[in-house]
Amino acid sequence: MINTGKCPKCETKISNVKLENISVSAGFGRETWRGISYLCKSCNTVLSVQIDPISISSEILEAIAKKKNY
Ligand SMILES: [Zn+2]
């Protein structure tokens, strides 16, 4: 797919997207992950989905903090 900068459904030019928290099931050795989906602000079409990068970095920081306590 070529990135035209427009929503593939309603063809509104995308300069801003809406985020939604979702659950991503099964993968990389875990039952669920916190995920986010990116939606077209105009028609709510899902443009992309990914594992929430902020929750991943928080989990890494928590794991490091736990190790430092030993
Ligand atoms: Zn749209």
N, CA, C, O and the ligand as a Tripos MOL2 file, in Angstrom:
@<TRIPOS>MOLECULE
protein
  281   279    71     0     0
PROTEIN
NO_CHARGES

@<TRIPOS>ATOM
      1 N           0.8490   -1.1990    0.0000 N.3       1 MET1
      2 CA          0.0000    0.0000    0.0000 C.3       1 MET1
      3 C           0.8840    1.2480    0.0000 C.2       1 MET1
      4 O           1.8130    1.3640    0.7990 O.2       1 MET1
      5 N           0.5920    2.1400   -0.8710 N.am      2 ILE2
      6 CA          1.3410    3.3930   -0.9480 C.3       2 ILE2
      7 C           0.7190    4.3890    0.0290 C.2       2 ILE2
      8 O          -0.4990    4.5640    0.0610 O.2       2 ILE2
      9 N           1.5670    5.0370    0.8210 N.am      3 ASN3
     10 CA          1.0660    6.0140    1.7880 C.3       3 ASN3
     11 C           0.7610    7.3240    1.0750 C.2       3 ASN3
     12 O           1.6630    8.0500    0.6580 O.2       3 ASN3
     13 N          -0.5240    7.6070    0.9450 N.am      4 THR4
     14 CA         -0.9360    8.8200    0.2510 C.3       4 THR4
     15 C          -1.2600    9.9370    1.2280 C.2       4 THR4
     16 O          -1.4790   11.0790    0.8240 O.2       4 THR4
     17 N          -1.2920    9.6040    2.5260 N.am      5 GLY5
     18 CA         -1.6570   10.5930    3.5160 C.3       5 GLY5
     19 C          -3.1450   10.8000    3.6200 C.2       5 GLY5
     20 O          -3.6100   11.7470    4.2550 O.2       5 GLY5
     21 N          -3.9160    9.8850    2.9770 N.am      6 LYS6
     22 CA         -5.3710    9.9810    3.0390 C.3       6 LYS6
     23 C          -5.9380    8.7000    3.6240 C.2       6 LYS6
     24 O          -5.3460    7.6300    3.4850 O.2       6 LYS6
     25 N          -7.0850    8.8110    4.2770 N.am      7 CYS7
     26 CA         -7.7620    7.6300    4.8030 C.3       7 CYS7
     27 C          -8.1440    6.7380    3.6210 C.2       7 CYS7
     28 O          -8.6960    7.2260    2.6350 O.2       7 CYS7
     29 N          -7.8520    5.4170    3.7110 N.am      8 PRO8
     30 CA         -8.1820    4.5260    2.5990 C.3       8 PRO8
     31 C          -9.6900    4.3440    2.3930 C.2       8 PRO8
     32 O         -10.1200    3.9080    1.3250 O.2       8 PRO8
     33 N         -10.4940    4.6750    3.4120 N.am      9 LYS9
     34 CA        -11.9440    4.5010    3.2720 C.3       9 LYS9
     35 C         -12.6420    5.7900    2.8380 C.2       9 LYS9
     36 O         -13.3330    5.8110    1.8190 O.2       9 LYS9
     37 N         -12.4600    6.8650    3.6130 N.am     10 CYS10
     38 CA        -13.2200    8.0880    3.3280 C.3      10 CYS10
     39 C         -12.3930    9.1260    2.5660 C.2      10 CYS10
     40 O         -12.9200   10.1530    2.1400 O.2      10 CYS10
     41 N         -11.0910    8.8530    2.3960 N.am     11 GLU11
     42 CA        -10.1800    9.7050    1.6330 C.3      11 GLU11
     43 C          -9.9590   11.1030    2.2150 C.2      11 GLU11
     44 O          -9.4860   12.0070    1.5260 O.2      11 GLU11
     45 N         -10.3120   11.2650    3.4970 N.am     12 THR12
     46 CA         -9.9800   12.5140    4.1820 C.3      12 THR12
     47 C          -8.4750   12.5680    4.3790 C.2      12 THR12
     48 O          -7.8640   11.5590    4.7310 O.2      12 THR12
     49 N          -7.8710   13.7160    4.1600 N.am     13 LYS13
     50 CA         -6.4470   13.8660    4.3960 C.3      13 LYS13
     51 C          -6.1770   13.7080    5.8890 C.2      13 LYS13
     52 O          -6.8330   14.3430    6.7150 O.2      13 LYS13
     53 N          -5.2160   12.8630    6.2270 N.am     14 ILE14
     54 CA         -4.9550   12.5620    7.6370 C.3      14 ILE14
     55 C          -3.7950   13.3930    8.1600 C.2      14 ILE14
     56 O          -2.6440   13.2090    7.7650 O.2      14 ILE14
     57 N          -4.1310   14.3200    9.0680 N.am     15 SER15
     58 CA         -3.1000   15.1140    9.7190 C.3      15 SER15
     59 C          -3.0970   14.8320   11.2090 C.2      15 SER15
     60 O          -2.2380   15.3230   11.9420 O.2      15 SER15
     61 N          -4.0670   14.0350   11.6570 N.am     16 ASN16
     62 CA         -4.2680   13.7570   13.0600 C.3      16 ASN16
     63 C          -5.0600   12.4510   13.1660 C.2      16 ASN16
     64 O          -5.9830   12.2330   12.3810 O.2      16 ASN16
     65 N          -4.7230   11.5880   14.1080 N.am     17 VAL17
     66 CA         -5.4800   10.3550   14.2830 C.3      17 VAL17
     67 C          -6.0280   10.2540   15.6930 C.2      17 VAL17
     68 O          -5.5670   10.9420   16.6040 O.2      17 VAL17
     69 N          -7.0080    9.3960   15.8610 N.am     18 LYS18
     70 CA         -7.6090    9.1400   17.1670 C.3      18 LYS18
     71 C          -6.9940    7.8470   17.7010 C.2      18 LYS18
     72 O          -6.8260    6.8880   16.9480 O.2      18 LYS18
     73 N          -6.6550    7.8130   18.9990 N.am     19 LEU19
     74 CA         -6.1190    6.6050   19.6120 C.3      19 LEU19
     75 C          -7.1940    5.9060   20.4160 C.2      19 LEU19
     76 O          -8.0500    6.5490   21.0230 O.2      19 LEU19
     77 N          -7.1420    4.5820   20.4170 N.am     20 GLU20
     78 CA         -8.0450    3.8030   21.2490 C.3      20 GLU20
     79 C          -7.2460    2.7100   21.9310 C.2      20 GLU20
     80 O          -6.4310    2.0450   21.2910 O.2      20 GLU20
     81 N          -7.4720    2.5140   23.2370 N.am     21 ASN21
     82 CA         -6.8110    1.4180   23.9440 C.3      21 ASN21
     83 C          -7.5100    0.1200   23.6060 C.2      21 ASN21
     84 O          -8.7370    0.0370   23.6560 O.2      21 ASN21
     85 N          -6.7360   -0.8890   23.2640 N.am     22 ILE22
     86 CA         -7.2920   -2.1950   22.9450 C.3      22 ILE22
     87 C          -6.4450   -3.2620   23.6160 C.2      22 ILE22
     88 O          -5.3810   -2.9790   24.1650 O.2      22 ILE22
     89 N          -6.9300   -4.4830   23.5610 N.am     23 SER23
     90 CA         -6.1680   -5.6150   24.0690 C.3      23 SER23
     91 C          -5.6970   -6.4190   22.8590 C.2      23 SER23
     92 O          -6.4710   -6.6940   21.9420 O.2      23 SER23
     93 N          -4.4340   -6.7840   22.8700 N.am     24 VAL24
     94 CA         -3.8810   -7.5770   21.7770 C.3      24 VAL24
     95 C          -3.6580   -8.9820   22.3200 C.2      24 VAL24
     96 O          -2.9340   -9.1620   23.3000 O.2      24 VAL24
     97 N          -4.2710   -9.9680   21.6950 N.am     25 SER25
     98 CA         -4.1880  -11.3140   22.2650 C.3      25 SER25
     99 C          -3.0610  -12.1360   21.6650 C.2      25 SER25
    100 O          -2.6610  -11.9690   20.5130 O.2      25 SER25
    101 N          -2.5740  -13.0280   22.5050 N.am     26 ALA26
    102 CA         -1.6020  -14.0720   22.1840 C.3      26 ALA26
    103 C          -0.4860  -13.6910   21.2210 C.2      26 ALA26
    104 O          -0.7130  -13.4310   20.0400 O.2      26 ALA26
    105 N           0.6990  -13.6680   21.7530 N.am     27 GLY27
    106 CA          1.8520  -13.4420   20.9010 C.3      27 GLY27
    107 C           3.0810  -13.1680   21.7230 C.2      27 GLY27
    108 O           2.9810  -12.6230   22.8220 O.2      27 GLY27
    109 N           4.2220  -13.5270   21.2250 N.am     28 PHE28
    110 CA          5.5040  -13.3160   21.8940 C.3      28 PHE28
    111 C           5.5040  -13.8640   23.3140 C.2      28 PHE28
    112 O           6.0800  -13.2610   24.2200 O.2      28 PHE28
    113 N           4.8510  -15.0190   23.5050 N.am     29 GLY29
    114 CA          4.8970  -15.7010   24.7940 C.3      29 GLY29
    115 C           4.0050  -15.1370   25.8780 C.2      29 GLY29
    116 O           4.1880  -15.4600   27.0520 O.2      29 GLY29
    117 N           3.0490  -14.3060   25.5190 N.am     30 ARG30
    118 CA          2.1110  -13.7660   26.5100 C.3      30 ARG30
    119 C           0.6910  -13.9190   26.0340 C.2      30 ARG30
    120 O           0.4080  -13.9710   24.8370 O.2      30 ARG30
    121 N          -0.2320  -13.9920   27.0510 N.am     31 GLU31
    122 CA         -1.6550  -14.1200   26.7180 C.3      31 GLU31
    123 C          -2.1880  -12.8430   26.0720 C.2      31 GLU31
    124 O          -2.8340  -12.8820   25.0250 O.2      31 GLU31
    125 N          -1.9050  -11.7130   26.7150 N.am     32 THR32
    126 CA         -2.3910  -10.4400   26.1800 C.3      32 THR32
    127 C          -1.3520   -9.3390   26.3540 C.2      32 THR32
    128 O          -0.4800   -9.4020   27.2210 O.2      32 THR32
    129 N          -1.4730   -8.3610   25.5260 N.am     33 TRP33
    130 CA         -0.6540   -7.1580   25.5950 C.3      33 TRP33
    131 C          -1.5920   -5.9610   25.5790 C.2      33 TRP33
    132 O          -2.7050   -6.0340   25.0600 O.2      33 TRP33
    133 N          -1.1330   -4.8750   26.1490 N.am     34 ARG34
    134 CA         -1.8840   -3.6330   25.9620 C.3      34 ARG34
    135 C          -1.5450   -3.1150   24.5800 C.2      34 ARG34
    136 O          -0.3800   -3.0600   24.1860 O.2      34 ARG34
    137 N          -2.5650   -2.7420   23.8620 N.am     35 GLY35
    138 CA         -2.3350   -2.2640   22.5070 C.3      35 GLY35
    139 C          -3.0440   -0.9550   22.2620 C.2      35 GLY35
    140 O          -3.8600   -0.5140   23.0700 O.2      35 GLY35
    141 N          -2.7280   -0.3420   21.1480 N.am     36 ILE36
    142 CA         -3.4360    0.8580   20.7360 C.3      36 ILE36
    143 C          -3.7980    0.7310   19.2680 C.2      36 ILE36
    144 O          -3.0620    0.1390   18.4780 O.2      36 ILE36
    145 N          -4.9360    1.2930   18.9170 N.am     37 SER37
    146 CA         -5.2840    1.3530   17.5040 C.3      37 SER37
    147 C          -5.3910    2.8190   17.1030 C.2      37 SER37
    148 O          -5.7830    3.6760   17.8950 O.2      37 SER37
    149 N          -5.0360    3.0760   15.8700 N.am     38 TYR38
    150 CA         -5.0770    4.4230   15.3100 C.3      38 TYR38
    151 C          -6.2770    4.5010   14.3790 C.2      38 TYR38
    152 O          -6.3940    3.7230   13.4320 O.2      38 TYR38
    153 N          -7.1640    5.4430   14.6580 N.am     39 LEU39
    154 CA         -8.3990    5.5480   13.8820 C.3      39 LEU39
    155 C          -8.4570    6.8520   13.1080 C.2      39 LEU39
    156 O          -7.9510    7.8830   13.5520 O.2      39 LEU39
    157 N          -9.0800    6.7850   11.9510 N.am     40 CYS40
    158 CA         -9.3750    8.0000   11.1880 C.3      40 CYS40
    159 C         -10.3560    8.8350   12.0040 C.2      40 CYS40
    160 O         -11.3780    8.3180   12.4530 O.2      40 CYS40
    161 N         -10.0610   10.1130   12.2010 N.am     41 LYS41
    162 CA        -10.9400   10.9790   13.0010 C.3      41 LYS41
    163 C         -12.2780   11.2250   12.3190 C.2      41 LYS41
    164 O         -13.2790   11.5380   12.9650 O.2      41 LYS41
    165 N         -12.2710   11.0780   11.0220 N.am     42 SER42
    166 CA        -13.4750   11.3870   10.2630 C.3      42 SER42
    167 C         -14.4560   10.2140   10.1930 C.2      42 SER42
    168 O         -15.6630   10.4200   10.3250 O.2      42 SER42
    169 N         -13.9580    8.9780    9.9870 N.am     43 CYS43
    170 CA        -14.8830    7.8470    9.8030 C.3      43 CYS43
    171 C         -14.6100    6.6740   10.7550 C.2      43 CYS43
    172 O         -15.2850    5.6480   10.6760 O.2      43 CYS43
    173 N         -13.6320    6.8180   11.6490 N.am     44 ASN44
    174 CA        -13.2910    5.7770   12.6310 C.3      44 ASN44
    175 C         -12.7420    4.4880   12.0330 C.2      44 ASN44
    176 O         -12.7220    3.4660   12.7170 O.2      44 ASN44
    177 N         -12.3050    4.5020   10.8010 N.am     45 THR45
    178 CA        -11.6580    3.3220   10.2300 C.3      45 THR45
    179 C         -10.3360    3.0780   10.9580 C.2      45 THR45
    180 O          -9.5810    4.0130   11.2250 O.2      45 THR45
    181 N         -10.0690    1.8120   11.2730 N.am     46 VAL46
    182 CA         -8.8060    1.4720   11.9200 C.3      46 VAL46
    183 C          -7.6940    1.5600   10.8800 C.2      46 VAL46
    184 O          -7.7040    0.8520    9.8730 O.2      46 VAL46
    185 N          -6.7370    2.4440   11.1460 N.am     47 LEU47
    186 CA         -5.6390    2.6460   10.2080 C.3      47 LEU47
    187 C          -4.4380    1.7700   10.5560 C.2      47 LEU47
    188 O          -3.6840    1.3500    9.6780 O.2      47 LEU47
    189 N          -4.2760    1.5040   11.8440 N.am     48 SER48
    190 CA         -3.1430    0.7010   12.2830 C.3      48 SER48
    191 C          -3.3670    0.2440   13.7210 C.2      48 SER48
    192 O          -4.1390    0.8460   14.4660 O.2      48 SER48
    193 N          -2.6790   -0.8280   14.0930 N.am     49 VAL49
    194 CA         -2.7450   -1.3580   15.4500 C.3      49 VAL49
    195 C          -1.3390   -1.7470   15.8620 C.2      49 VAL49
    196 O          -0.5770   -2.2910   15.0620 O.2      49 VAL49
    197 N          -0.9980   -1.4690   17.1030 N.am     50 GLN50
    198 CA          0.3050   -1.9090   17.5930 C.3      50 GLN50
    199 C           0.2690   -2.1400   19.0920 C.2      50 GLN50
    200 O          -0.6450   -1.6820   19.7770 O.2      50 GLN50
    201 N           1.2650   -2.8520   19.5980 N.am     51 ILE51
    202 CA          1.4190   -2.9940   21.0350 C.3      51 ILE51
    203 C           1.8030   -1.6250   21.5690 C.2      51 ILE51
    204 O           2.6460   -0.9330   20.9970 O.2      51 ILE51
    205 N           1.1700   -1.2410   22.6790 N.am     52 ASP52
    206 CA          1.3620    0.0920   23.2550 C.3      52 ASP52
    207 C           2.8310    0.3130   23.6520 C.2      52 ASP52
    208 O           3.3010   -0.3310   24.5890 O.2      52 ASP52
    209 N           3.5620    1.1910   22.9780 N.am     53 PRO53
    210 CA          4.9810    1.3850   23.2790 C.3      53 PRO53
    211 C           5.2150    2.0000   24.6570 C.2      53 PRO53
    212 O           6.2710    1.7880   25.2540 O.2      53 PRO53
    213 N           4.2480    2.7560   25.1690 N.am     54 ILE54
    214 CA          4.4050    3.3680   26.4890 C.3      54 ILE54
    215 C           4.2890    2.3000   27.5760 C.2      54 ILE54
    216 O           5.0300    2.3350   28.5590 O.2      54 ILE54
    217 N           3.3630    1.3490   27.4060 N.am     55 SER55
    218 CA          3.2560    0.2830   28.4130 C.3      55 SER55
    219 C           4.5000   -0.5970   28.3720 C.2      55 SER55
    220 O           4.9510   -1.0620   29.4190 O.2      55 SER55
    221 N           5.0620   -0.8380   27.1950 N.am     56 ILE56
    222 CA          6.2910   -1.6370   27.0800 C.3      56 ILE56
    223 C           7.4330   -0.9380   27.8270 C.2      56 ILE56
    224 O           8.1470   -1.5790   28.5990 O.2      56 ILE56
    225 N           7.6100    0.3600   27.6050 N.am     57 SER57
    226 CA          8.7120    1.0500   28.2810 C.3      57 SER57
    227 C           8.4820    1.1040   29.7890 C.2      57 SER57
    228 O           9.4390    1.0120   30.5590 O.2      57 SER57
    229 N           7.2290    1.2500   30.2250 N.am     58 SER58
    230 CA          6.9370    1.2300   31.6640 C.3      58 SER58
    231 C           7.2970   -0.1200   32.2640 C.2      58 SER58
    232 O           7.8650   -0.1870   33.3540 O.2      58 SER58
    233 N           6.9680   -1.1950   31.5540 N.am     59 GLU59
    234 CA          7.2870   -2.5370   32.0630 C.3      59 GLU59
    235 C           8.7980   -2.7400   32.1510 C.2      59 GLU59
    236 O           9.2820   -3.3660   33.0940 O.2      59 GLU59
    237 N           9.5370   -2.2260   31.1920 N.am     60 ILE60
    238 CA         11.0050   -2.3420   31.2220 C.3      60 ILE60
    239 C          11.5620   -1.5840   32.4240 C.2      60 ILE60
    240 O          12.4330   -2.0910   33.1320 O.2      60 ILE60
    241 N          11.0550   -0.3590   32.6560 N.am     61 LEU61
    242 CA         11.5240    0.4290   33.7950 C.3      61 LEU61
    243 C          11.1930   -0.2540   35.1270 C.2      61 LEU61
    244 O          12.0060   -0.2410   36.0520 O.2      61 LEU61
    245 N           9.9920   -0.8530   35.2220 N.am     62 GLU62
    246 CA          9.6140   -1.5770   36.4410 C.3      62 GLU62
    247 C          10.5330   -2.7720   36.6640 C.2      62 GLU62
    248 O          10.9370   -3.0460   37.7940 O.2      62 GLU62
    249 N          10.8610   -3.4830   35.5920 N.am     63 ALA63
    250 CA         11.7440   -4.6540   35.7030 C.3      63 ALA63
    251 C          13.1420   -4.2300   36.1600 C.2      63 ALA63
    252 O          13.7620   -4.9150   36.9740 O.2      63 ALA63
    253 N          13.6360   -3.1100   35.6430 N.am     64 ILE64
    254 CA         14.9550   -2.6050   36.0410 C.3      64 ILE64
    255 C          14.9310   -2.1910   37.5130 C.2      64 ILE64
    256 O          15.8610   -2.4910   38.2620 O.2      64 ILE64
    257 N          13.8620   -1.5000   37.9240 N.am     65 ALA65
    258 CA         13.7340   -1.0670   39.3100 C.3      65 ALA65
    259 C          13.7090   -2.2680   40.2600 C.2      65 ALA65
    260 O          14.3020   -2.2230   41.3380 O.2      65 ALA65
    261 N          13.0220   -3.3360   39.8580 N.am     66 LYS66
    262 CA         12.9680   -4.5580   40.6860 C.3      66 LYS66
    263 C          14.3600   -5.1470   40.8360 C.2      66 LYS66
    264 O          14.7400   -5.5510   41.9350 O.2      66 LYS66
    265 N          15.1220   -5.2050   39.7620 N.am     67 LYS67
    266 CA         16.4810   -5.7760   39.8010 C.3      67 LYS67
    267 C          17.3980   -4.9600   40.7160 C.2      67 LYS67
    268 O          18.2560   -5.5180   41.4010 O.2      67 LYS67
    269 N          17.2120   -3.6420   40.7230 N.am     68 LYS68
    270 CA         18.0780   -2.7780   41.5310 C.3      68 LYS68
    271 C          17.8480   -2.9950   43.0120 C.2      68 LYS68
    272 O          18.7380   -2.7290   43.8190 O.2      68 LYS68
    273 N          16.6490   -3.4810   43.3910 N.am     69 ASN69
    274 CA         16.3470   -3.7070   44.7950 C.3      69 ASN69
    275 C          17.0610   -4.9200   45.3790 C.2      69 ASN69
    276 O          17.0910   -5.0910   46.5970 O.2      69 ASN69
    277 N          17.6390   -5.7680   44.5190 N.am     70 TYR70
    278 CA         18.3350   -6.9640   45.0350 C.3      70 TYR70
    279 C          19.7440   -6.6500   45.4870 C.2      70 TYR70
    280 O          20.4590   -7.5420   45.9430 O.2      70 TYR70
    281 ZN        -11.6700    7.9390    7.1520 Zn       71 ZN71
@<TRIPOS>BOND
     1     1     2 1
     2     2     3 1
     3     3     4 2
     4     3     5 am
     5     5     6 1
     6     6     7 1
     7     7     8 2
     8     7     9 am
     9     9    10 1
    10    10    11 1
    11    11    12 2
    12    11    13 am
    13    13    14 1
    14    14    15 1
    15    15    16 2
    16    15    17 am
    17    17    18 1
    18    18    19 1
    19    19    20 2
    20    19    21 am
    21    21    22 1
    22    22    23 1
    23    23    24 2
    24    23    25 am
    25    25    26 1
    26    26    27 1
    27    27    28 2
    28    27    29 am
    29    29    30 1
    30    30    31 1
    31    31    32 2
    32    31    33 am
    33    33    34 1
    34    34    35 1
    35    35    36 2
    36    35    37 am
    37    37    38 1
    38    38    39 1
    39    39    40 2
    40    39    41 am
    41    41    42 1
    42    42    43 1
    43    43    44 2
    44    43    45 am
    45    45    46 1
    46    46    47 1
    47    47    48 2
    48    47    49 am
    49    49    50 1
    50    50    51 1
    51    51    52 2
    52    51    53 am
    53    53    54 1
    54    54    55 1
    55    55    56 2
    56    55    57 am
    57    57    58 1
    58    58    59 1
    59    59    60 2
    60    59    61 am
    61    61    62 1
    62    62    63 1
    63    63    64 2
    64    63    65 am
    65    65    66 1
    66    66    67 1
    67    67    68 2
    68    67    69 am
    69    69    70 1
    70    70    71 1
    71    71    72 2
    72    71    73 am
    73    73    74 1
    74    74    75 1
    75    75    76 2
    76    75    77 am
    77    77    78 1
    78    78    79 1
    79    79    80 2
    80    79    81 am
    81    81    82 1
    82    82    83 1
    83    83    84 2
    84    83    85 am
    85    85    86 1
    86    86    87 1
    87    87    88 2
    88    87    89 am
    89    89    90 1
    90    90    91 1
    91    91    92 2
    92    91    93 am
    93    93    94 1
    94    94    95 1
    95    95    96 2
    96    95    97 am
    97    97    98 1
    98    98    99 1
    99    99   100 2
   100    99   101 am
   101   101   102 1
   102   102   103 1
   103   103   104 2
   104   103   105 am
   105   105   106 1
   106   106   107 1
   107   107   108 2
   108   107   109 am
   109   109   110 1
   110   110   111 1
   111   111   112 2
   112   111   113 am
   113   113   114 1
   114   114   115 1
   115   115   116 2
   116   115   117 am
   117   117   118 1
   118   118   119 1
   119   119   120 2
   120   119   121 am
   121   121   122 1
   122   122   123 1
   123   123   124 2
   124   123   125 am
   125   125   126 1
   126   126   127 1
   127   127   128 2
   128   127   129 am
   129   129   130 1
   130   130   131 1
   131   131   132 2
   132   131   133 am
   133   133   134 1
   134   134   135 1
   135   135   136 2
   136   135   137 am
   137   137   138 1
   138   138   139 1
   139   139   140 2
   140   139   141 am
   141   141   142 1
   142   142   143 1
   143   143   144 2
   144   143   145 am
   145   145   146 1
   146   146   147 1
   147   147   148 2
   148   147   149 am
   149   149   150 1
   150   150   151 1
   151   151   152 2
   152   151   153 am
   153   153   154 1
   154   154   155 1
   155   155   156 2
   156   155   157 am
   157   157   158 1
   158   158   159 1
   159   159   160 2
   160   159   161 am
   161   161   162 1
   162   162   163 1
   163   163   164 2
   164   163   165 am
   165   165   166 1
   166   166   167 1
   167   167   168 2
   168   167   169 am
   169   169   170 1
   170   170   171 1
   171   171   172 2
   172   171   173 am
   173   173   174 1
   174   174   175 1
   175   175   176 2
   176   175   177 am
   177   177   178 1
   178   178   179 1
   179   179   180 2
   180   179   181 am
   181   181   182 1
   182   182   183 1
   183   183   184 2
   184   183   185 am
   185   185   186 1
   186   186   187 1
   187   187   188 2
   188   187   189 am
   189   189   190 1
   190   190   191 1
   191   191   192 2
   192   191   193 am
   193   193   194 1
   194   194   195 1
   195   195   196 2
   196   195   197 am
   197   197   198 1
   198   198   199 1
   199   199   200 2
   200   199   201 am
   201   201   202 1
   202   202   203 1
   203   203   204 2
   204   203   205 am
   205   205   206 1
   206   206   207 1
   207   207   208 2
   208   207   209 am
   209   209   210 1
   210   210   211 1
   211   211   212 2
   212   211   213 am
   213   213   214 1
   214   214   215 1
   215   215   216 2
   216   215   217 am
   217   217   218 1
   218   218   219 1
   219   219   220 2
   220   219   221 am
   221   221   222 1
   222   222   223 1
   223   223   224 2
   224   223   225 am
   225   225   226 1
   226   226   227 1
   227   227   228 2
   228   227   229 am
   229   229   230 1
   230   230   231 1
   231   231   232 2
   232   231   233 am
   233   233   234 1
   234   234   235 1
   235   235   236 2
   236   235   237 am
   237   237   238 1
   238   238   239 1
   239   239   240 2
   240   239   241 am
   241   241   242 1
   242   242   243 1
   243   243   244 2
   244   243   245 am
   245   245   246 1
   246   246   247 1
   247   247   248 2
   248   247   249 am
   249   249   250 1
   250   250   251 1
   251   251   252 2
   252   251   253 am
   253   253   254 1
   254   254   255 1
   255   255   256 2
   256   255   257 am
   257   257   258 1
   258   258   259 1
   259   259   260 2
   260   259   261 am
   261   261   262 1
   262   262   263 1
   263   263   264 2
   264   263   265 am
   265   265   266 1
   266   266   267 1
   267   267   268 2
   268   267   269 am
   269   269   270 1
   270   270   271 1
   271   271   272 2
   272   271   273 am
   273   273   274 1
   274   274   275 1
   275   275   276 2
   276   275   277 am
   277   277   278 1
   278   278   279 1
   279   279   280 2
@<TRIPOS>SUBSTRUCTURE
     1 MET1         2 RESIDUE 1 A MET
     2 ILE2         6 RESIDUE 1 A ILE
     3 ASN3        10 RESIDUE 1 A ASN
     4 THR4        14 RESIDUE 1 A THR
     5 GLY5        18 RESIDUE 1 A GLY
     6 LYS6        22 RESIDUE 1 A LYS
     7 CYS7        26 RESIDUE 1 A CYS
     8 PRO8        30 RESIDUE 1 A PRO
     9 LYS9        34 RESIDUE 1 A LYS
    10 CYS10       38 RESIDUE 1 A CYS
    11 GLU11       42 RESIDUE 1 A GLU
    12 THR12       46 RESIDUE 1 A THR
    13 LYS13       50 RESIDUE 1 A LYS
    14 ILE14       54 RESIDUE 1 A ILE
    15 SER15       58 RESIDUE 1 A SER
    16 ASN16       62 RESIDUE 1 A ASN
    17 VAL17       66 RESIDUE 1 A VAL
    18 LYS18       70 RESIDUE 1 A LYS
    19 LEU19       74 RESIDUE 1 A LEU
    20 GLU20       78 RESIDUE 1 A GLU
    21 ASN21       82 RESIDUE 1 A ASN
    22 ILE22       86 RESIDUE 1 A ILE
    23 SER23       90 RESIDUE 1 A SER
    24 VAL24       94 RESIDUE 1 A VAL
    25 SER25       98 RESIDUE 1 A SER
    26 ALA26      102 RESIDUE 1 A ALA
    27 GLY27      106 RESIDUE 1 A GLY
    28 PHE28      110 RESIDUE 1 A PHE
    29 GLY29      114 RESIDUE 1 A GLY
    30 ARG30      118 RESIDUE 1 A ARG
    31 GLU31      122 RESIDUE 1 A GLU
    32 THR32      126 RESIDUE 1 A THR
    33 TRP33      130 RESIDUE 1 A TRP
    34 ARG34      134 RESIDUE 1 A ARG
    35 GLY35      138 RESIDUE 1 A GLY
    36 ILE36      142 RESIDUE 1 A ILE
    37 SER37      146 RESIDUE 1 A SER
    38 TYR38      150 RESIDUE 1 A TYR
    39 LEU39      154 RESIDUE 1 A LEU
    40 CYS40      158 RESIDUE 1 A CYS
    41 LYS41      162 RESIDUE 1 A LYS
    42 SER42      166 RESIDUE 1 A SER
    43 CYS43      170 RESIDUE 1 A CYS
    44 ASN44      174 RESIDUE 1 A ASN
    45 THR45      178 RESIDUE 1 A THR
    46 VAL46      182 RESIDUE 1 A VAL
    47 LEU47      186 RESIDUE 1 A LEU
    48 SER48      190 RESIDUE 1 A SER
    49 VAL49      194 RESIDUE 1 A VAL
    50 GLN50      198 RESIDUE 1 A GLN
    51 ILE51      202 RESIDUE 1 A ILE
    52 ASP52      206 RESIDUE 1 A ASP
    53 PRO53      210 RESIDUE 1 A PRO
    54 ILE54      214 RESIDUE 1 A ILE
    55 SER55      218 RESIDUE 1 A SER
    56 ILE56      222 RESIDUE 1 A ILE
    57 SER57      226 RESIDUE 1 A SER
    58 SER58      230 RESIDUE 1 A SER
    59 GLU59      234 RESIDUE 1 A GLU
    60 ILE60      238 RESIDUE 1 A ILE
    61 LEU61      242 RESIDUE 1 A LEU
    62 GLU62      246 RESIDUE 1 A GLU
    63 ALA63      250 RESIDUE 1 A ALA
    64 ILE64      254 RESIDUE 1 A ILE
    65 ALA65      258 RESIDUE 1 A ALA
    66 LYS66      262 RESIDUE 1 A LYS
    67 LYS67      266 RESIDUE 1 A LYS
    68 LYS68      270 RESIDUE 1 A LYS
    69 ASN69      274 RESIDUE 1 A ASN
    70 TYR70      278 RESIDUE 1 A TYR
    71 ZN71       281 GROUP 0 **** ****
